Amino acid sequence: MQPSDLPSIRTVSSPTVHPDGRDVVFVVTRPDVEENRYRSSLWRLDLTTPDAEPVRLTYGTRDSSPLYSPDGRRLLFLRAGEDGPAQLHVMAADGGDARRLTDHRLGASGPAWSPDGRRVVHAARVPEQGRYGTDDDVKPDQEAPRLIEHSRYLADGLGYTLDRPSKLFLLDLGALPHGDDPDADALPESRQLTRGGGDDGSPAFLDGGERVAFVAARSARGAWRPDTLVSDVCSVDLDGKHFRRHTDGTGSVGVLHVLPDGQGVYGVGDLGRSRQDFVARSARLCRLADDRPLTDPTTDHPACAPALLADGTVVAAVEHRGDTVVRVVPDGEVLLDGHVTVTDVAAGGDVVVVAAGTRTSYSELFVGRRGERLVQRTDLGRHLTGTAAPIEPEELETAAPDGYPVHGWLVRPRSEAAAAEGHPVVLLIHGGPFTQYTGNLFDEAQVLAGAGYAVVMGNPRGGSGYGEAHGRAVKEAIGTVDVADLTALLDHALTLPGLDGTRVGVQGGSYGGLMTTWLVGHTDRFTAAISERAVNAWDSFAGTSDIGWFFADEYAGDHQHEQAPLTWADRITTPTLVIHSERDLRCPLEQGQRLFARLRRNGVPSKLLIFPGEGHELSRAGQPRHRVQRFEHILDWWAEHLG
């Protein structure tokens, strides 16, 4: 794969299945490098015809989040203009013109239908007057100062949050004017249901549509709880009154899904006695009515939100050794496994639909009925031709010095001629750390292998997909067993034919950037390094990152000085490229700047690459043009130092 192949990537997301299971509507997204934006539209796949091909349903260029009405006659979805925020729209399920329903200054999100299809609840951020364009005479740099009195006031990819909290709004679609009515194009009233500080999200209807449930950090009496990781399932009536809290105020609720008949499921993570110990705590899925656990958080890490079949059966996707298993919980019936990376699960009637990446495609739809194995029904991988054609990996298994099993993959270049001399090698390290690499198609590995580098990537202790104990092994122990696992995996790979052990680079982002900086501060075995969007110093991270107020304490604890890569930076002699984004609020720019300044002071060959207008997600969701330029700079660096 070449950087110029980025536009060939197609991904599917947000499937919504017709209530009777006859079809599925989903989003197809592609990067448009020339226009420097992402193009997304809604597509439909007929599930009643085995060999049916997907057909395009909408021709907007920024359509997303479709949702069938309970009777299957209408579709809600979000549509954004070329530059404005997304607004809620509705259209007939069989196509036709879409009608706009909202006009929120900062856009709408998270819609849900009432059981009778008459009402819609959704979320929208409510800007403080005088900010975010609410006053035409006040430009952003002329706004009043912000007086901050809470630790949790930033979010990467968004910015300040306290002055634009997410609140819930109710629409009555039964009151929409029709036909020749002079107000036929008027927007319905968006009636605000929740108020006050803090974010309210993931809305859903309860009690036959008489109440609205949502996820929020609230006390038992409904007061906002700032600066906490605790969140709960809460609800109010249709007038925004008579607050209830449905969970116990001790865990972190992340997802909530409710069927029209009121059956529901939610995911909640344990936070320990401190109510802050989030490290490697997988959410357990529970039924809303009786809080009965459906999954085991010590072994099951959900890959995405679950889905419910019409009979209330819960289908979940859980990570497993770099792949994902889709199964019915709690009985364990497996619907999909093998080499898949699941991003979405949806259901309608007795049909389950899954969006997942594979060894040969970045994203496809898999479909099946209850009791059946899911089968692939799309072929977006057909766009991956020529240099973009997938290179499949080799699986690696070895053991660390303490005997702990280490698992990963090797992606080799295609060139057999170069293999005879030995391919230069790049050790790629994932972020998180509580996430996982997969052997499935990954643009980072494909671009490096396409340029002639053998890519070694694995899942050391600290990551997800191998159980809670595996993930918690680096709590207050960064730079110990994780380093042992990464080193063992690399050493094992270098025993294989066709790899040149004299030309080895190391590269990673976020936690992977931390590990990269750490490794070159503790060994000179690497020819060169690329440390991207890294945590390099816990002290300043704690005061500048959007998660700094808790993350450093939980991962490094009282060992923040000795477990900070910058503490050991004066030992670095390895040429290092530091990559960062100006608007990264997760691992702020100063983390890269401090490392670069130390390297320059010590005379280490180094460069600092800064991307304007980007946040922490540059490599995955940044501007398409920047993603291509990032790849080009990375390949230039490796060409200079690894050949």
Secondary structure, DSSP 8 states (H G I E B T S, - for coil): --GGGGGG--EEEEEEE-TTSSEEEEEEEEEETTTTEEEEEEEEEESSSTT---EE----SBEEEEEE-TTSSEEEEEE--SSS--EEEEEETT----EE----TT-EEEEEE-TTSSEEEEEEE---TTSTTSSTT--GGGS------SS--EETTTEE-TTS-EEEEEEEGGG---TT-TTTT-----EE---SSS--EEEEEEGGGTEEEEEE-B-TTS-B--S-S-BEEEEEETTS-S-EE-S-SSSEEEEEEE-TTS-EEEEEE--TTTT---TT--EEEEETTT--B-S-TTT--BSS--EE-TT--EEEEEEETTEEEEEEETT--EEE-SS-EEEEEEEETTEEEEEEE-SS-S-EEEEEETTS--EE---GGGG--GGGS----EEEEEE-TTS-EEEEEEE--S-HHHHHH-EEEEEEE-SSSS----SS--HHHHHHHHTT-EEEEE--TT-SSS-HHHHHTTTT-TTSHHHHHHHHHHHHHTTSTTEEEEEEEEEEETHHHHHHHHHHHH----SEEEEES----HHHHHHHSTTHHHHHHHHTGGGTTTT-GGGGGGG--S-EEEEEETT-SSS-HHHHHHHHHHHHHTT--EEEEEETT--TTHHHHS-HHHHHHHHHHHHHHHHHHH-
